[in-house]
Amino acid sequence: MSTDVTAKSPAPAPPGGSGAAAGGGLLQVMLNGLRRNMRQYGMLIALGLIVVLFEAWTGGDLLLPRNVSNLVLQNSYILILAIGMMLVIIAGHIDLSVGSLTAFVGATAAVLTVSHHMAWPLAVLLCLLVGAAAGAVQGYLIAYFGIPSFIVTLAGMLLFRGLTEILLKGQTLGPFPDGLQKAGNGFLPEVGPHTNYHNITLLLGLVIVASVVWQEVRDRRRQQEFSLDVLPAKLFALKLVALVAAVLVVTLLLASYKGAPIVLILLGVLVVGYGYVMRNAVFGRHIYAIGGNLPAAKLSGVKDKRVTFQVFLNMGVLAALAGLVVAARLNAASPKAGVNYELEAIASSFIGGASMSGGVGTVLGAIIGGLVLGVLNNGMNLLSVGTDWQQVIKGLALLAAVGFDVWNKRKSGS
């Protein structure tokens, strides 16, 4: 006995249905890609929204070329500190001494160049060595004596603040030599034909655009070779367009004023160098390893004590560099310099995606977090918001960033 089975043909799709389904599918893929990378891109999107909002609220004053240049100069030393602090936090530690060490190095530079008339390049070298020595001592106590970093650096904060007061005798000391001043306030020289823009800055901007595109494409291909998850092609293209547009806008704004500040070039070198180390070098991978899972890192052969020591030595050098930059910008060393810089650097790291438990974070994230705070400060100053409310708003921003990190980890775990 046979049974006839009649295959039913699918119902015809409504007109335009396939296009709508394709569009909806593409949108869903992009949303899924964005959701998977929310930790990486969340604060970048937030930074863009903050810039747009303050640009509207200030009537266009935020993105005036002069104000953009001032924004870079005012926040350069915080961004330098944020790079080092991000490495410290990734390694699972904290450093409360960087603000006081910044002030101490600035005071040392003033005594050497102003009181003892030492050549400023030699004074800069000695100040960097002072920062390295301070970081090495703290790193040795933390790594080899096992004293918690919170205690060691809290003691360092009090120690360096007191030494700054002793060194300056409670007075402001300046001015600095012209060469050192230009490091904090100077701009790249103008060369080439006379145009409405700064030629070297335009050239640098084009080089940065080419480098960004090459690096992003290279990283994507490498991830695909190892069968790792990558952004969908259209979302990746959108990311490239946004990055290129951001670089070109900043380049044109700076080039239409006095050009790129010297300290911005220094900051760019640090971002590229430390970004490469954290992505590709063994030292960077070891930092992530000891912060993410210290017992597993030890079993894998990672020399955790040496890595911790080197992380704090590096933080000392960057704190010294930040101290030289801020002293050169102010053209004087003050006993009150560097107050709360450590909190600004820590906040920049957490806003930029660092995790409280360590093992997570990027150098670019630290820069983005620092820029978020810098734009908030600058925008609120343009709007004449009182310092009391500024502190409230920045506190809420930090709380929101850390809360987002906790929520994101819980959601990933579930």
C-alpha positions in Angstrom: 0.0 0.0 0.0 1.5 3.2 -1.1 1.1 6.7 0.3 1.3 9.7 -1.9 3.3 12.6 -0.3 2.8 15.9 -2.0 5.6 18.5 -1.4 4.2 21.9 -0.6 6.0 24.7 -2.3 6.9 27.7 -0.1 4.6 30.6 -0.2 5.9 33.4 -2.4 7.8 36.2 -0.6 6.0 39.5 -0.6 7.5 42.2 -2.9 10.6 43.7 -1.4 10.6 41.1 1.3 14.0 39.7 0.5 15.5 43.2 0.5 14.0 44.0 3.8 15.1 40.7 5.2 18.7 41.3 3.9 18.6 44.8 5.4 17.3 43.5 8.7 19.9 40.7 8.7 22.7 43.2 8.0 21.5 45.5 10.8 21.3 42.5 13.2 24.8 41.4 12.3 26.1 45.0 12.9 24.3 45.2 16.2 25.7 41.8 17.3 29.2 42.9 16.3 28.8 46.1 18.2 27.4 44.2 21.2 30.4 41.8 21.3 32.8 44.7 21.2 30.9 47.1 23.5 33.8 47.2 26.0 36.1 48.4 23.2 33.8 50.8 21.4 31.4 51.9 24.1 33.5 54.8 25.5 34.6 55.8 22.0 30.9 56.3 21.1 30.4 58.1 24.4 33.3 60.4 23.6 31.7 61.3 20.2 28.4 62.0 21.8 29.9 64.2 24.5 31.8 66.2 21.8 28.6 66.6 19.8 26.6 67.7 22.9 29.1 70.2 24.1 29.6 71.6 20.6 25.9 72.3 20.5 25.6 73.6 24.0 28.6 76.0 23.7 27.4 77.3 20.3 30.4 75.9 18.4 33.1 77.1 20.8 34.3 73.6 21.8 35.7 72.8 18.4 37.2 76.1 17.6 40.8 75.5 16.4 42.3 77.5 19.3 40.2 75.6 21.9 41.1 72.2 20.4 44.8 73.2 20.7 44.3 74.2 24.3 42.5 71.0 25.0 45.5 69.0 23.9 48.0 71.1 25.9 45.8 71.1 29.0 45.4 67.4 29.1 48.7 66.1 27.7 50.3 65.3 31.1 47.1 63.5 32.3 47.2 61.4 29.2 50.8 60.5 29.7 50.0 59.4 33.3 47.0 57.5 32.1 49.1 55.3 29.7 51.4 54.2 32.6 48.4 53.8 35.0 46.6 51.6 32.5 49.6 49.2 32.6 49.6 49.2 36.4 45.9 48.5 36.6 46.1 45.7 33.9 48.8 44.1 36.1 46.3 44.1 39.0 47.9 47.0 41.0 47.3 50.7 41.7 49.6 53.7 42.0 48.6 56.6 44.2 52.0 58.4 44.1 52.1 59.6 40.5 50.7 63.1 41.3 53.2 63.8 44.0 56.0 62.3 42.0 55.0 64.6 39.1 55.3 67.6 41.4 58.7 66.4 42.8 60.2 65.9 39.4 59.0 69.4 38.3 60.6 70.8 41.5 63.8 69.0 40.7 63.9 70.4 37.2 63.4 73.9 38.5 66.2 73.6 41.1 68.6 72.2 38.5 67.8 74.7 35.7 66.8 77.9 37.6 68.8 77.7 40.8 71.9 75.9 39.5 71.8 77.0 35.8 72.2 73.4 34.5 71.7 72.9 30.8 68.1 71.9 30.3 68.7 68.7 28.2 70.9 67.3 31.0 68.4 68.3 33.6 65.7 66.5 31.7 67.8 63.3 31.6 68.5 63.5 35.3 64.8 64.1 36.1 63.8 61.0 34.1 66.4 59.0 36.1 64.9 60.4 39.3 61.5 59.1 38.2 62.9 55.8 37.2 64.6 55.4 40.6 61.4 56.3 42.4 59.4 53.8 40.4 62.1 51.1 40.9 62.1 51.5 44.7 58.3 51.2 44.9 58.2 48.4 42.4 60.9 46.5 44.3 58.9 46.8 47.6 55.7 45.6 45.9 57.2 42.8 43.8 59.9 41.3 46.0 58.7 42.3 49.5 55.1 41.6 48.8 53.8 44.9 50.3 50.5 45.8 48.7 50.8 48.5 46.0 48.1 50.6 47.7 50.2 50.9 50.9 53.6 51.4 49.1 52.3 54.1 46.7 50.2 55.8 49.4 53.5 56.2 51.4 55.1 57.4 48.2 52.4 60.0 47.7 53.1 61.5 51.2 56.9 61.1 50.8 57.2 62.9 47.4 54.8 65.6 48.4 56.8 66.4 51.5 60.1 66.3 49.5 58.6 68.8 47.0 57.8 71.2 49.8 61.3 70.8 51.2 62.9 71.2 47.8 61.0 74.4 46.9 60.8 75.7 50.5 57.1 76.3 50.0 57.7 78.8 47.1 57.1 78.7 43.4 60.3 78.6 41.3 60.7 79.7 37.7 60.9 80.6 34.9 62.4 77.7 32.9 64.8 78.0 30.0 63.2 78.7 26.6 64.0 75.2 25.2 62.2 73.5 28.0 59.2 75.9 27.8 58.7 75.0 24.1 58.4 71.3 25.0 55.3 72.2 27.0 53.8 75.1 25.0 55.6 75.0 21.6 54.3 74.0 18.2 55.9 72.5 15.2 57.6 75.0 12.9 56.0 76.2 9.7 57.7 75.2 6.5 56.8 75.1 2.8 54.6 77.5 0.8 52.3 79.9 2.5 48.7 78.4 2.8 45.8 78.8 5.1 46.9 75.7 7.0 50.0 74.4 8.8 51.7 72.3 6.1 53.6 69.9 8.5 50.5 69.2 10.5 48.5 68.4 7.3 51.3 66.0 6.2 51.4 64.3 9.6 47.6 63.9 9.5 47.8 62.1 6.1 50.5 59.9 7.4 48.4 59.0 10.5 45.4 58.3 8.3 47.5 55.9 6.1 49.0 54.2 9.2 45.6 53.8 10.9 44.1 52.2 7.8 47.1 49.9 7.3 47.2 48.8 10.9 43.4 48.1 11.1 43.5 46.1 7.8 46.6 44.2 9.0 45.1 43.3 12.3 41.9 42.1 10.7 43.8 39.9 8.3 45.9 38.5 11.1 42.8 37.7 13.2 41.2 36.0 10.2 44.3 33.8 9.7 44.0 32.5 13.3 40.2 32.0 12.9 39.4 34.7 15.5 36.2 36.6 15.6 36.3 39.8 13.5 33.9 42.6 12.9 31.5 42.2 9.9 32.9 43.7 6.7 30.4 46.6 6.6 30.8 47.4 10.3 34.6 47.3 9.9 34.3 49.7 6.9 32.2 52.0 9.1 34.8 51.9 11.8 37.5 52.8 9.3 35.4 55.7 7.9 34.8 57.0 11.5 38.5 56.8 12.4 39.7 58.5 9.3 37.1 61.2 9.6 38.1 61.9 13.2 41.8 62.1 12.4 41.1 64.5 9.4 38.8 66.7 11.5 41.4 67.1 14.3 44.2 67.6 11.7 42.3 70.4 10.0 41.4 72.1 13.2 45.0 72.1 14.5 46.4 73.0 11.1 44.1 76.1 10.9 45.6 77.5 14.1 49.3 77.1 14.9 49.8 73.5 14.0 50.3 70.4 16.0 51.7 71.1 19.5 55.1 69.4 20.2 53.7 67.6 23.2 51.1 66.0 20.9 53.9 64.5 18.8 55.4 63.1 22.0 52.0 61.7 23.1 51.5 60.1 19.7 54.9 58.4 19.9 54.0 57.0 23.4 50.6 55.8 22.2 52.0 54.0 19.2 55.0 52.5 21.1 53.0 51.3 24.1 50.2 50.1 22.0 52.6 47.9 20.0 54.2 46.6 23.2 50.9 45.7 24.8 49.6 44.0 21.6 52.6 42.3 20.2 55.5 42.2 22.7 56.1 39.4 25.2 56.3 41.9 28.0 52.8 43.2 27.2 51.3 39.7 27.1 52.9 39.0 30.5 51.3 42.1 32.0 47.9 40.8 30.8 48.7 37.3 32.1 49.6 38.3 35.7 46.6 40.6 35.9 44.2 38.2 34.5 45.2 35.0 36.3 48.4 35.2 38.4 48.5 31.5 39.4 48.2 30.4 35.8 50.8 32.9 34.7 53.3 31.6 37.3 52.6 28.0 36.1 53.2 29.2 32.5 56.7 30.4 33.4 55.9 34.2 33.6 58.3 35.9 36.0 55.6 37.9 37.8 57.9 39.7 40.2 60.1 41.0 37.5 57.2 42.1 35.4 55.6 43.9 38.3 58.9 45.6 39.1 59.2 46.8 35.5 55.6 48.1 35.4 56.2 50.4 38.3 59.7 51.5 37.0 57.9 52.4 33.8 55.2 54.3 35.7 58.0 56.3 37.5 59.5 57.3 34.2 56.2 58.4 32.7 55.4 60.3 35.9 58.7 62.1 35.5 57.9 62.9 31.9 54.5 64.2 32.9 56.1 66.3 35.6 58.5 67.9 33.1 55.6 68.6 30.7 53.4 70.3 33.3 56.2 72.3 34.7 57.2 73.5 31.2 53.6 74.4 30.4 53.2 76.4 33.7 56.8 77.8 33.3 57.3 77.2 37.0 57.4 74.5 39.7 54.9 74.8 42.4 54.5 72.9 45.7 50.8 72.4 44.9 51.4 71.0 41.4 50.2 67.5 40.6 47.3 67.5 43.2 44.7 64.9 42.3 46.6 63.9 39.1 46.7 60.3 40.3 42.9 60.3 40.6 42.6 61.8 37.1 44.9 59.1 35.7 43.0 56.3 37.5 39.7 57.6 36.4 40.9 57.9 32.8 41.9 54.2 32.9 38.7 52.9 34.3 36.6 55.1 32.0 38.7 53.8 29.1 37.8 50.2 29.8 40.2 48.9 32.5 38.8 46.3 34.8 39.0 46.5 38.6 40.2 42.9 38.7 43.0 43.5 36.3 43.9 41.8 33.0 41.7 44.0 30.8 42.4 47.4 29.2 44.2 49.0 26.3 46.5 52.0 25.8 44.0 53.6 23.4 41.3 53.1 26.0 43.3 55.1 28.5 43.6 57.9 25.9 39.9 57.8 25.2 39.1 57.9 29.0 41.4 60.9 29.4 39.8 62.7 26.5 36.4 62.1 28.0 37.4 63.8 31.2 39.3 66.5 29.3 36.3 67.3 27.1 34.0 67.3 30.1 36.3 69.7 32.0 36.7 72.0 29.0 33.1 72.0 28.0 31.9 72.7 31.5 34.4 75.6 31.8 33.1 77.1 28.5 29.6 76.8 29.9 30.8 78.5 33.2 29.7 75.5 35.3 30.9 75.8 38.9 33.8 73.6 40.1 31.4 72.0 42.6 29.1 70.7 39.9 32.1 69.7 37.8 33.2 67.4 40.5 29.7 65.9 40.8 29.5 65.3 37.0 33.0 63.7 36.8 32.2 61.5 39.7 29.0 60.3 38.1 30.9 59.6 34.8 33.4 57.5 36.7 30.7 55.6 38.5 28.8 55.0 35.3 32.0 53.7 33.6 32.8 51.2 36.4 29.1 50.2 36.6 29.1 49.5 32.9 32.2 47.3 33.3 30.6 45.3 36.1 27.3 44.9 34.1 29.2 43.9 31.0 31.1 41.2 32.9 28.0 39.8 34.5 26.2 39.7 31.2 29.2 37.9 29.5 29.3 35.4 32.4 25.6 34.6 32.1 
